[in-house]
Amino acid sequence: MHRLDQLVEEYGRTMPNEAKPAYFRLHRYRFRALLRALPAAPARILEIGTTPGTFTGILHQAGYQVSGIDLFPQDRVELWQKLNVEVKFCNLDEQPIPYADGEFDAVVFSEVIEHLAGSPLKPLAEMLRVLKPGGRVIISTPNQFYFKSRMKTLGDVVLARPFESFKEFTRSMQLDGPQRYYNHSRLYTMAELRWMLEQAGFKVAKEFFGDAWERVGIEKGRILRHPLRVATKAGLWVLTSLRPEWRSMLLIVGTKS
């Protein structure tokens, strides 16, 4: 196993309950991909969207100097203090990033861009501002072309079902203020992410189609307990391995000149 993968798994075995172990299980492969895209520790990292603190803890354990911004920093104050991490409130749709020019070696913008209500171009320009020359932004987000999602949509069309359940609709309609950001605003393609990074002034250094969600649930220990479910997910993983552009996660890295 790769050294960074081992670091992620070790954190999963020792993480505090407030960092949400169930969330770790669902996102462990995303965390592995993010770590591989970062510069070596002890680089200074800005994590955008720190809640619930799982990846923040991994960054801290890996030896990075971490700061963060979040819509709900008050919800994890004890965790931030335990990790000795400063997390400031910031709504990217409305405010500049509350850090100085050229302060960070890298910005982690993972599973956040799809939640923004407005255009990501101004927030991306802010990320460029707070990066040092040669610094990088690492973006990950669900893939609009994910095969499983496309098949679900096709099934909804064929069976004349709504694209979201009534329960999900009512939950969404009752969210207010910053809680509205719990919803996805839209999903992106790799070409769209590349265009936005270039418009914001970044040079695209890496594009990667990741299988972060296909791999969850096909672990060896689940085969005997859930054989049909594991077989279905394994088939999806094989299919998207053959067609990477159909995978579940997009990861793109932009660098500052």
N, C-alpha and C positions, 0 to 999 in steps of 0.2 A: 504493500500500500504506500502511496506517495506520502512524504513527510507531512504535507499540509492537510491531507485527508486524515492522517492519524491525529493531528492536532484537533481537528473538528470533532472526531469521534471521542477523543479523550474529554473534550469539553462537555459533550453530551452525557458522559458517564458521571460527571462531577458537578453539573450546573445546578444553581439554586432553583427552587420551585418557582420563584417570582419571575424567572426568565422563561417560563412556559415550556416544559419538556415536550408536550404534544406538538407545539409549534416547531420545535427543533426537528422532530422526526419528519415532519412534512417538508422542511426546507433545508435539510442537511446537505443535499447535493448542490443546491444553489449556493450555500455558504462555501462549499469546496471550490466551486467555479470562481466565486468572487475573490477568495484568497489567492488563487493562482494568477489573477489579473492585477493584483496590487504590487507596488514596489516592495522591496525587502524592508522588514522592520529594522530600526525603530522610526520609520517614516511617520510624518504627522498626517493624520487622516481626519477628514470631516465626513461623518456619516449623516446623511439626510434621511430622516424618518427612522428614529432609533427604536421606537416602541415595537416589540415588547422588551428589547434589550438583549436578545439572544445573540445576534451577530456582534453587538457592542462588546459583550463578554468574550466572544471568540477573538476579536481584534485585540482586546486588552491582554488576553492570555498569550497571544502570539507576539506580544512585545511592542505593539504600535502605540503611538501617542494619539489618543482619540478625543475628539470633540464632536458634538452633535447638535442638530436642530430637529425639532419635532412639534407637532400640534398639541401634544399632551405630555409635556415633560414632567408635570406634577404627579402623574400617575405612577412613576417609578423612581421617586426621589431617593429612597433608601438604596435601591440598586445602583443608581448613579454615584452615590456617596461611597458605596462599597467598592465600586470599580475605580473611584477617583476620576470620573469622567464628567466634564462640564456639558450639559445639554440645555440649550436655550430654546425658548419658544420662537417659532417663525412660521408664518403662512406664506409660502413661496408665491402664491397667486397675488399677494397684496404687499409683501414686504421684501426689502433687500436682505441678503444673508448677513447676519449681525457679526461679521468678522472682517478683519482688515484685508487689504489687497495683498496677494502673494503670500498667504499665511500657511498654505497646505501643500503637501506633496501629492495628495490624491483626494478625490471626492468619491464617496460611494453613494450612488443614487439608485438603489435597488428596490424594485417593486413599489415605486412611488409615482413615476411619471404617468402611469395610467389613471391615477387618482386626481390629477390636477384638473381644475375646472376650466382654466384658461390655457392659452398657448404656452408650451414649455420654453419658447425661445428666450424670453426674458430671464426666467430662472436659470437656463443654461448659460446665458451671458454672465449672470452673477457667479456661477460656479467657475467660469473662466477667470473672472476677476480675482477670486480668493485663492486661485492656484498659483504656485510658483512657476516660473518658466521651466518647461519640461515636465510639469505636473500632468496628471491624468485624471479624467473622470471615467468611472466604470458604471455603466447603466445596465440593469437587467429589468425585464418586463415580460409578461405573458405574450406569446406569439399569436398575432391575429390569425395566422394560418395553421394553428395547431390542429392536427387531424381530428382528435377527439371532439374538440369544440365545433369544428365544421360538421362533423357527423351528427352531433346533437342538434345543431341548427337545422340540418336537412331533415332530421326526424321530426322536429317541431313543425316544419313546413308541411311535410307529407301527412302528418297526423292532425294537422290543424290545431296544434297546441300553442299557447302563448310562449314567448321566448324566456319569460321568467315566471315562476310560480306566483300565485296570488299571495302566499305567505311572504315571499321575498319582496313583492311589490309593496305590501303594506308596511313591512319593516323599513324599506327605503323611504317611503313617503313620510314616515314619522321621525326621521333623522333631522336634526336642526343644527345650525351653526357649523363649527368645525367637524361635527360628527358626519356631516354630509360627505366628507372625504373618505368615509368607509366604503363608499360606492366607487366602482370603476367609471371614469368619465368616457374613456375609449381605449381600444387596444391599437397597437401599432405594428407595422411591418418593418423589416430590417432596412428597406430602402427609405422609409420615412424617418427612422432614427438617424440614419446616415445623413440625410438632407438637413435635419434639424441641427445636428452637431456641426456640420460645415457652415450653416447659416450663422451659428453662434460664434464662429471663429476657431473651432477645433479642427485638428487634423485627425481623421479616423485612422487608428493604428491596428485595430483588431475587430473582427466580426465573428461571432460564434453562436451556433444554434445548439442550445443545451437540452438535455433530456432530464431535467431536474425533477419533474413530476412523474414521468413514465416509470422511473426506477423505484419510487415509493410504493411499497406494498408487494414487491416481488422478492423480498428477502427470503433466504432459505428456510428460516424458522416458521414461515407462514404457509408453506406448501401443503402440509398435512392438514392444517386447520381450515384453510380456505382454498382448496385446489382449483375450483372454477374461476374464482376471482384472480388468483395468481396467474393462471393460464391466459386469461383475457388480457391482463395488464402486460404480461410478458410478450404476447402477440403484438400489442400496441408498441411496446418498446422496440421489438425487432423491426416493425414496419417503419417507425420514424428513424431508426438507425440507417435503414436503406435510403430514406428520403429525409435528410436532416432539416430541410426547409419546412418540414411538417412537425418538427419537434415543439415542445411546450414552451421553451424559454428562449428569449433573445438576450444576448449579452454583447455589448459593444463598448469599445474603449476609445476615447478621444484624448488627444494630447495638446498641450498648450505650447506654442512655439516660443 
